[in-house]
């Protein structure tokens, strides 16, 4: 490192993947460096204005990418601490047991999660941790 610092782990990006990894590694005692392309999102009223954020693209990067044919397109990406996840909001539907089964589609068959190490049997504890955290770290626990 240019500053002479030593890090045990370098995580590139602070979105869902990088932020989660950093959170899980933090208690390990390892020196962790997080690298993020953007700055902190400014604290302003427009943060809560869905029209400003999603329709007008207030925080969207003003750049264009190119597809495989050389055609320009706006990537609709955001460079801020928290990554695109900060804007996406992790708005996912809760997976059901049947979502982990074999799935036939036009390109073939996706295997059942029973053939994977992350399948349905291991998902519920992880889901509970993600949803509720622990009583020692998350005071704002949602009620069921």
Z-matrix of the N, CA and C atoms (Angstrom, degrees):
N
C 1 1.446
C 2 1.527 1 108.05
N 3 1.304 2 116.08 1 145.62
C 4 1.454 3 121.17 2 -177.16
C 5 1.522 4 112.15 3 -63.56
N 6 1.320 5 117.73 4 -31.38
C 7 1.459 6 120.46 5 -177.74
C 8 1.527 7 112.44 6 -87.26
N 9 1.320 8 117.79 7 4.65
C 10 1.460 9 120.88 8 178.87
C 11 1.516 10 114.09 9 80.21
N 12 1.318 11 117.73 10 1.33
C 13 1.460 12 121.51 11 -179.91
C 14 1.523 13 110.02 12 -77.97
N 15 1.314 14 115.74 13 150.94
C 16 1.461 15 121.96 14 175.51
C 17 1.521 16 108.01 15 -115.46
N 18 1.318 17 115.66 16 135.06
C 19 1.459 18 121.03 17 177.42
C 20 1.520 19 108.67 18 -126.20
N 21 1.309 20 115.72 19 142.23
C 22 1.460 21 120.64 20 176.89
C 23 1.523 22 111.32 21 -79.77
N 24 1.322 23 115.89 22 -32.48
C 25 1.465 24 121.67 23 -177.05
C 26 1.524 25 108.41 24 -137.58
N 27 1.325 26 116.30 25 133.62
C 28 1.462 27 121.88 26 173.41
C 29 1.529 28 106.77 27 -118.05
N 30 1.321 29 116.34 28 123.45
C 31 1.463 30 122.13 29 -179.50
C 32 1.522 31 107.77 30 -113.77
N 33 1.318 32 115.57 31 123.93
C 34 1.462 33 120.60 32 -179.92
C 35 1.521 34 108.49 33 -98.39
N 36 1.317 35 115.39 34 114.38
C 37 1.462 36 121.57 35 -179.71
C 38 1.516 37 111.86 36 99.79
N 39 1.334 38 115.47 37 138.25
C 40 1.466 39 120.90 38 -177.63
C 41 1.520 40 111.96 39 -114.97
N 42 1.317 41 116.57 40 23.88
C 43 1.463 42 120.65 41 177.94
C 44 1.513 43 111.33 42 -77.20
N 45 1.315 44 116.10 43 -153.68
C 46 1.466 45 121.15 44 -176.46
C 47 1.518 46 112.15 45 -57.81
N 48 1.311 47 117.75 46 -43.79
C 49 1.464 48 120.59 47 -178.95
C 50 1.513 49 112.65 48 -73.07
N 51 1.331 50 116.88 49 -55.05
C 52 1.456 51 120.90 50 -177.36
C 53 1.512 52 113.14 51 -65.36
N 54 1.319 53 116.87 52 -41.53
C 55 1.463 54 120.40 53 179.22
C 56 1.514 55 112.33 54 -65.00
N 57 1.332 56 116.37 55 -41.09
C 58 1.462 57 120.82 56 178.86
C 59 1.519 58 110.64 57 -66.22
N 60 1.324 59 116.43 58 -43.81
C 61 1.464 60 120.15 59 178.94
C 62 1.528 61 110.59 60 -62.03
N 63 1.319 62 117.48 61 -44.51
C 64 1.464 63 120.81 62 179.04
C 65 1.527 64 111.16 63 -61.29
N 66 1.315 65 116.43 64 -42.03
C 67 1.465 66 120.88 65 179.46
C 68 1.522 67 111.11 66 -62.09
N 69 1.327 68 116.28 67 -42.55
C 70 1.471 69 120.16 68 -179.14
C 71 1.527 70 111.87 69 -71.23
N 72 1.332 71 117.92 70 -32.77
C 73 1.466 72 120.98 71 -178.58
C 74 1.525 73 113.37 72 -84.29
N 75 1.320 74 117.74 73 -19.60
C 76 1.466 75 121.37 74 -175.31
C 77 1.525 76 113.62 75 -51.67
N 78 1.330 77 120.59 76 -44.58
C 79 1.465 78 119.95 77 -178.99
C 80 1.534 79 114.00 78 -72.23
N 81 1.326 80 117.91 79 -5.84
C 82 1.466 81 120.83 80 -175.61
C 83 1.524 82 113.31 81 -72.46
N 84 1.322 83 117.03 82 -16.69
C 85 1.457 84 120.05 83 -177.16
C 86 1.522 85 112.86 84 85.58
N 87 1.300 86 117.43 85 -2.80
C 88 1.466 87 121.02 86 178.60
C 89 1.526 88 109.32 87 -74.80
N 90 1.329 89 114.89 88 150.82
C 91 1.465 90 120.41 89 175.69
C 92 1.527 91 107.40 90 -83.04
N 93 1.325 92 115.32 91 118.86
C 94 1.461 93 121.45 92 -173.19
C 95 1.525 94 109.30 93 -116.23
N 96 1.320 95 116.02 94 131.01
C 97 1.457 96 121.91 95 175.60
C 98 1.521 97 108.26 96 -113.28
N 99 1.331 98 116.00 97 125.52
C 100 1.466 99 122.08 98 175.43
C 101 1.524 100 108.34 99 -102.61
N 102 1.316 101 116.66 100 128.08
C 103 1.457 102 121.31 101 176.41
C 104 1.520 103 108.70 102 -111.47
N 105 1.318 104 115.94 103 130.30
C 106 1.464 105 120.74 104 179.97
C 107 1.515 106 108.39 105 -132.88
N 108 1.303 107 116.75 106 138.01
C 109 1.454 108 121.85 107 -179.16
C 110 1.527 109 112.33 108 -68.83
N 111 1.303 110 117.06 109 -31.74
C 112 1.456 111 120.23 110 -174.69
C 113 1.512 112 113.77 111 -107.66
N 114 1.302 113 114.81 112 -175.57
C 115 1.456 114 123.40 113 -179.72
C 116 1.533 115 108.10 114 -103.44
N 117 1.320 116 116.07 115 -176.32
C 118 1.463 117 120.24 116 174.44
C 119 1.521 118 108.99 117 -71.62
N 120 1.317 119 116.33 118 144.32
C 121 1.455 120 121.60 119 176.79
C 122 1.525 121 107.96 120 -64.97
N 123 1.337 122 118.21 121 131.54
C 124 1.464 123 118.75 122 179.48
C 125 1.529 124 110.82 123 -62.60
N 126 1.323 125 116.47 124 144.35
C 127 1.471 126 120.56 125 176.99
C 128 1.522 127 107.57 126 -85.58
N 129 1.311 128 114.93 127 106.29
C 130 1.456 129 120.40 128 -178.64
C 131 1.523 130 110.01 129 -152.76
N 132 1.311 131 115.19 130 160.21
C 133 1.463 132 122.13 131 -175.51
C 134 1.535 133 112.07 132 -55.77
N 135 1.326 134 117.45 133 -34.48
C 136 1.463 135 121.30 134 -176.73
C 137 1.535 136 113.04 135 -63.70
N 138 1.330 137 117.68 136 -17.70
C 139 1.473 138 120.42 137 177.20
C 140 1.523 139 111.39 138 -57.12
N 141 1.307 140 117.36 139 -30.34
C 142 1.465 141 122.28 140 -176.90
C 143 1.528 142 112.37 141 -101.25
N 144 1.317 143 117.14 142 8.05
C 145 1.458 144 122.05 143 -179.50
C 146 1.527 145 108.35 144 -101.09
N 147 1.333 146 116.89 145 101.77
C 148 1.466 147 119.93 146 -175.41
C 149 1.530 148 112.22 147 -62.45
N 150 1.318 149 118.13 148 -30.25
C 151 1.464 150 119.96 149 177.06
C 152 1.524 151 110.19 150 -66.27
N 153 1.326 152 116.83 151 -45.71
C 154 1.466 153 120.52 152 179.07
C 155 1.528 154 111.32 153 -63.05
N 156 1.326 155 116.52 154 -42.37
C 157 1.467 156 120.41 155 -175.66
C 158 1.524 157 111.95 156 -75.35
N 159 1.331 158 117.91 157 -50.66
C 160 1.460 159 120.39 158 -171.14
C 161 1.524 160 114.90 159 -95.93
N 162 1.328 161 118.32 160 -35.48
C 163 1.463 162 120.30 161 -178.11
C 164 1.525 163 110.45 162 -86.24
N 165 1.333 164 116.38 163 -49.38
C 166 1.457 165 120.46 164 -178.42
C 167 1.527 166 112.55 165 -84.71
N 168 1.328 167 117.45 166 -12.54
C 169 1.465 168 120.84 167 177.49
C 170 1.513 169 113.82 168 64.76
N 171 1.320 170 116.09 169 39.98
C 172 1.461 171 121.15 170 -174.98
C 173 1.530 172 113.90 171 -50.71
N 174 1.313 173 118.14 172 -39.65
C 175 1.465 174 120.86 173 -175.70
C 176 1.528 175 112.64 174 -106.80
N 177 1.310 176 117.34 175 6.54
C 178 1.455 177 121.75 176 -178.52
C 179 1.529 178 110.45 177 -70.34
N 180 1.310 179 116.15 178 141.77
C 181 1.466 180 120.89 179 178.03
C 182 1.533 181 109.16 180 -65.24
N 183 1.341 182 117.09 181 131.77
C 184 1.468 183 120.22 182 -178.00
C 185 1.532 184 110.78 183 -84.36
N 186 1.315 185 116.23 184 68.34
C 187 1.459 186 119.42 185 -177.41
C 188 1.518 187 109.81 186 -142.33
N 189 1.312 188 115.30 187 167.90
C 190 1.456 189 121.79 188 177.69
C 191 1.513 190 109.28 189 -128.62
N 192 1.310 191 115.63 190 145.82
C 193 1.459 192 122.51 191 174.74
C 194 1.523 193 107.09 192 -112.70
N 195 1.330 194 116.19 193 175.40
C 196 1.457 195 120.78 194 -178.66
C 197 1.523 196 110.30 195 -126.55
N 198 1.326 197 115.60 196 137.32
C 199 1.467 198 119.22 197 178.24
C 200 1.528 199 109.88 198 -83.28
N 201 1.330 200 116.41 199 -176.23
C 202 1.466 201 120.96 200 -175.81
C 203 1.529 202 113.18 201 -65.66
N 204 1.341 203 117.55 202 -13.21
C 205 1.462 204 121.57 203 178.52
C 206 1.530 205 111.55 204 -101.91
N 207 1.322 206 116.69 205 5.21
C 208 1.457 207 120.67 206 179.91
C 209 1.511 208 114.41 207 82.34
N 210 1.338 209 117.23 208 9.79
C 211 1.465 210 120.55 209 178.85
C 212 1.528 211 109.82 210 -84.20
N 213 1.302 212 114.00 211 135.39
C 214 1.466 213 121.57 212 -179.15
C 215 1.530 214 110.64 213 -76.20
N 216 1.343 215 115.83 214 141.66
C 217 1.469 216 119.87 215 174.13
C 218 1.528 217 109.14 216 -148.99
N 219 1.347 218 117.15 217 149.41
C 220 1.468 219 119.83 218 176.68
C 221 1.532 220 108.75 219 -80.03
N 222 1.324 221 119.04 220 125.50
C 223 1.463 222 120.30 221 -175.59
C 224 1.520 223 115.02 222 -74.64
N 225 1.318 224 117.40 223 -10.79
C 226 1.464 225 121.38 224 -176.66
C 227 1.522 226 111.07 225 51.19
N 228 1.312 227 114.85 226 53.37
C 229 1.457 228 120.77 227 178.93
C 230 1.520 229 109.29 228 -116.88
N 231 1.308 230 115.18 229 159.05
C 232 1.465 231 121.79 230 -177.98
C 233 1.519 232 108.37 231 -128.71
N 234 1.312 233 117.58 232 133.89
C 235 1.462 234 120.73 233 179.24
C 236 1.525 235 109.58 234 -109.90
N 237 1.312 236 115.30 235 86.14
C 238 1.462 237 122.27 236 178.06
C 239 1.516 238 108.72 237 -141.22
N 240 1.319 239 115.96 238 159.97
C 241 1.457 240 120.10 239 175.06
C 242 1.526 241 107.55 240 -58.38
N 243 1.304 242 116.39 241 127.42
C 244 1.457 243 121.92 242 -174.55
C 245 1.517 244 111.63 243 105.97
N 246 1.326 245 116.10 244 -10.49
C 247 1.458 246 120.99 245 176.34
C 248 1.516 247 113.41 246 62.47
N 249 1.310 248 115.21 247 -165.40
C 250 1.465 249 120.48 248 178.69
C 251 1.516 250 111.68 249 -64.87
N 252 1.327 251 116.30 250 -21.85
C 253 1.461 252 120.50 251 179.00
C 254 1.521 253 110.74 252 -60.26
N 255 1.321 254 116.63 253 -33.06
C 256 1.466 255 120.73 254 179.65
C 257 1.529 256 110.31 255 -58.78
N 258 1.318 257 116.82 256 -35.21
C 259 1.461 258 121.12 257 -179.02
C 260 1.521 259 111.52 258 -90.31
N 261 1.302 260 115.74 259 -34.30
C 262 1.462 261 120.93 260 179.37
C 263 1.520 262 110.10 261 -66.09
N 264 1.312 263 116.61 262 -35.10
C 265 1.454 264 121.38 263 175.52
C 266 1.511 265 114.83 264 77.02
N 267 1.327 266 117.17 265 10.28
C 268 1.463 267 121.21 266 179.32
C 269 1.523 268 111.29 267 51.62
N 270 1.323 269 116.63 268 39.10
C 271 1.464 270 121.53 269 -179.09
C 272 1.519 271 110.02 270 -83.28
N 273 1.292 272 115.91 271 82.68
C 274 1.456 273 121.69 272 -179.62
C 275 1.515 274 110.30 273 -116.39
N 276 1.307 275 115.33 274 148.88
C 277 1.455 276 119.28 275 174.91
C 278 1.518 277 108.95 276 -73.36
N 279 1.312 278 116.43 277 146.14
C 280 1.463 279 120.71 278 175.40
C 281 1.529 280 108.08 279 -66.57
N 282 1.317 281 115.79 280 132.05
C 283 1.460 282 119.97 281 178.03
C 284 1.516 283 110.46 282 -74.06
N 285 1.315 284 115.31 283 143.86
C 286 1.458 285 122.03 284 178.63
C 287 1.524 286 108.36 285 -105.20
N 288 1.325 287 118.49 286 161.16
C 289 1.472 288 119.61 287 178.86
C 290 1.528 289 112.84 288 -53.13
N 291 1.337 290 118.18 289 -39.04
C 292 1.460 291 119.87 290 -178.93
C 293 1.530 292 112.76 291 -67.96
N 294 1.340 293 117.51 292 -17.76
C 295 1.462 294 120.23 293 177.41
C 296 1.522 295 111.98 294 -70.54
N 297 1.320 296 116.94 295 -15.09
C 298 1.456 297 121.01 296 -179.35
C 299 1.524 298 112.27 297 -96.04
N 300 1.325 299 117.47 298 1.76
C 301 1.462 300 121.34 299 -179.81
C 302 1.517 301 111.87 300 -83.81
N 303 1.312 302 115.34 301 175.83
C 304 1.460 303 121.55 302 177.35
C 305 1.524 304 108.87 303 -60.56
N 306 1.324 305 116.48 304 138.76
C 307 1.460 306 121.09 305 -178.34
C 308 1.525 307 109.46 306 -128.80
N 309 1.318 308 115.76 307 119.45
C 310 1.470 309 120.67 308 177.78
C 311 1.529 310 108.31 309 -92.82
N 312 1.327 311 116.62 310 134.02
C 313 1.459 312 122.23 311 177.17
C 314 1.524 313 108.91 312 -144.55
N 315 1.319 314 117.89 313 178.64
C 316 1.470 315 120.85 314 -171.30
C 317 1.525 316 113.78 315 -63.73
N 318 1.326 317 118.93 316 -22.28
C 319 1.464 318 121.18 317 179.44
C 320 1.519 319 113.23 318 -94.89
N 321 1.309 320 118.04 319 -1.33
C 322 1.458 321 119.72 320 179.95
C 323 1.512 322 111.77 321 140.88
N 324 1.322 323 115.38 322 -144.57
C 325 1.458 324 121.51 323 -176.24
C 326 1.520 325 109.65 324 -128.06
N 327 1.326 326 116.60 325 127.39
C 328 1.465 327 121.02 326 171.53
C 329 1.520 328 106.47 327 -86.01
N 330 1.322 329 117.54 328 130.24
C 331 1.466 330 118.93 329 -175.81
C 332 1.517 331 112.48 330 -68.16
N 333 1.289 332 114.49 331 159.19
C 334 1.457 333 121.56 332 175.12
C 335 1.520 334 109.23 333 -64.47
N 336 1.318 335 116.49 334 148.80
C 337 1.463 336 120.59 335 178.05
C 338 1.516 337 111.72 336 -64.79
N 339 1.329 338 117.58 337 -15.48
C 340 1.464 339 119.18 338 178.52
C 341 1.521 340 110.74 339 -64.88
N 342 1.350 341 117.02 340 -17.67
C 343 1.461 342 120.37 341 176.89
C 344 1.522 343 111.42 342 -92.20
N 345 1.321 344 117.39 343 -3.37
C 346 1.462 345 122.06 344 -178.53
C 347 1.524 346 110.20 345 -108.35
N 348 1.316 347 116.72 346 156.68
C 349 1.466 348 120.06 347 -179.98
C 350 1.520 349 112.52 348 -78.64
N 351 1.326 350 118.96 349 -16.04
C 352 1.467 351 121.26 350 -175.79
C 353 1.520 352 112.53 351 -104.13
N 354 1.288 353 119.38 352 12.83
C 355 1.457 354 123.86 353 -170.79
C 356 1.508 355 116.86 354 -59.34
N 357 1.295 356 114.82 355 -174.65
C 358 1.457 357 124.10 356 -174.19
C 359 1.526 358 114.63 357 -50.83
N 360 1.342 359 120.11 358 -41.57
C 361 1.463 360 118.25 359 -179.01
C 362 1.531 361 113.66 360 -59.30
N 363 1.342 362 118.16 361 -32.03
C 364 1.463 363 119.56 362 -178.78
C 365 1.523 364 112.48 363 -94.01
N 366 1.323 365 118.17 364 -10.91
C 367 1.457 366 120.80 365 -176.23
C 368 1.527 367 114.17 366 -70.41
N 369 1.350 368 120.43 367 -42.46
C 370 1.466 369 118.11 368 -175.30
C 371 1.532 370 115.45 369 -55.80
N 372 1.346 371 121.69 370 -45.25
C 373 1.468 372 118.55 371 178.29
C 374 1.528 373 112.02 372 -62.58
N 375 1.318 374 116.71 373 -38.93
C 376 1.466 375 119.97 374 178.45
C 377 1.520 376 110.38 375 -66.15
N 378 1.321 377 115.53 376 -40.14
C 379 1.459 378 119.71 377 178.78
C 380 1.520 379 110.31 378 -62.65
N 381 1.325 380 117.16 379 -43.78
C 382 1.469 381 120.12 380 179.00
C 383 1.528 382 110.73 381 -62.56
N 384 1.334 383 117.95 382 -42.05
C 385 1.466 384 120.62 383 178.60
C 386 1.520 385 110.51 384 -61.72
N 387 1.330 386 116.64 385 -44.17
C 388 1.463 387 120.30 386 -179.20
C 389 1.520 388 111.45 387 -66.75
N 390 1.324 389 116.30 388 -37.64
C 391 1.460 390 120.52 389 -175.51
C 392 1.519 391 112.63 390 -79.37
N 393 1.307 392 117.15 391 -41.52
C 394 1.455 393 120.07 392 -172.88
C 395 1.516 394 114.69 393 -112.67
N 396 1.332 395 118.60 394 -17.12
C 397 1.451 396 119.99 395 -175.96
C 398 1.510 397 109.76 396 65.38
N 399 1.316 398 115.86 397 -149.10
C 400 1.463 399 119.56 398 176.25
C 401 1.516 400 108.48 399 -125.74
N 402 1.302 401 116.13 400 156.72
C 403 1.466 402 120.67 401 -177.97
C 404 1.517 403 111.45 402 -61.69
N 405 1.320 404 118.06 403 -25.55
C 406 1.464 405 120.04 404 -178.31
C 407 1.519 406 112.51 405 -80.57
N 408 1.335 407 117.82 406 -22.95
C 409 1.461 408 118.86 407 -177.04
C 410 1.522 409 114.38 408 -113.14
N 411 1.326 410 117.84 409 -21.09
C 412 1.459 411 119.84 410 -176.61
C 413 1.524 412 110.09 411 -124.05
N 414 1.330 413 116.05 412 105.04
C 415 1.465 414 119.90 413 -179.52
C 416 1.524 415 111.48 414 -80.11
N 417 1.325 416 117.25 415 -27.42
C 418 1.466 417 120.89 416 -175.11
C 419 1.521 418 110.70 417 -91.58
N 420 1.290 419 116.14 418 59.16
C 421 1.461 420 121.78 419 -178.15
C 422 1.529 421 109.73 420 -75.10
N 423 1.351 422 117.63 421 127.96
C 424 1.467 423 118.49 422 179.77
C 425 1.519 424 111.55 423 -69.42
N 426 1.322 425 116.18 424 149.11
C 427 1.465 426 119.90 425 177.75
C 428 1.520 427 109.01 426 -90.35
N 429 1.315 428 116.08 427 152.67
C 430 1.469 429 121.03 428 -179.93
C 431 1.509 430 108.75 429 -101.79
